[in-house]
Amino acid sequence: MEFTVRAGKPEDCKDMSRMIMELSIYEKAPEQVKISHKELERDGFSANPFFQCLIAEVPEQHRSKEGHTKVGYALYFYTYSTWTGRTVFMEDLYVMEEFRGKGIGKALMSKVAAVGKEQQCVRLQLSVLDWNTPSLDFYLAKGAQDLTASEGWHFLRFDGEALDRLAKEAPKN
């Protein structure tokens, strides 16, 4: 199938928002999505963006059943390892269901890796839900290491009241 992968633009944010909701439904957590396309525009396309993204697009003749030509995305940002240096973290990799198995996900992930290498990143990191064996198998087949299994790392989060409490404990300078 013919498709292109390109850098995201502000006008892609409505389609990204749609696909983020589709991903959240697949991950059985649509109620957790709190972000709008306006916040995506602000956070991804300001003078100091918090993330970057790639869009997978098909020609008009291959559009989805609903009429979409933007059929996948990868959202990533940079982080840092004190042990190894620059790291690219892929927050989301998503391809609409009817377009899976056509190389689009691999192309998006490969492009994130290439962009990371251009920025002198030494690794690409991501997380995947424990029950999501199709995605886990996909990443492992491409050479990813499961650090939970091999090194015992746990991925932790503070949010909501826990984040508020922790922030209140910060020293006042």
Buried (B, 14 or more C-beta within 10 A) or exposed (E): EEBEBEEBEEEBBBBBBBBBEBBBEBBEEEEEBEEEBEEBBBBBBEEEEEBBBBBBBBEEEBBBEEEBBBBBBBBBBBEEEEEEEBBBBBEBBBBBEEBBEBBBBBBBBBBBBEBBEEEEBEBBBBEBEEEBEEBBEBBBEEEBEEEEEEEEEEEEEEEEEEEEEEEEEEEEE
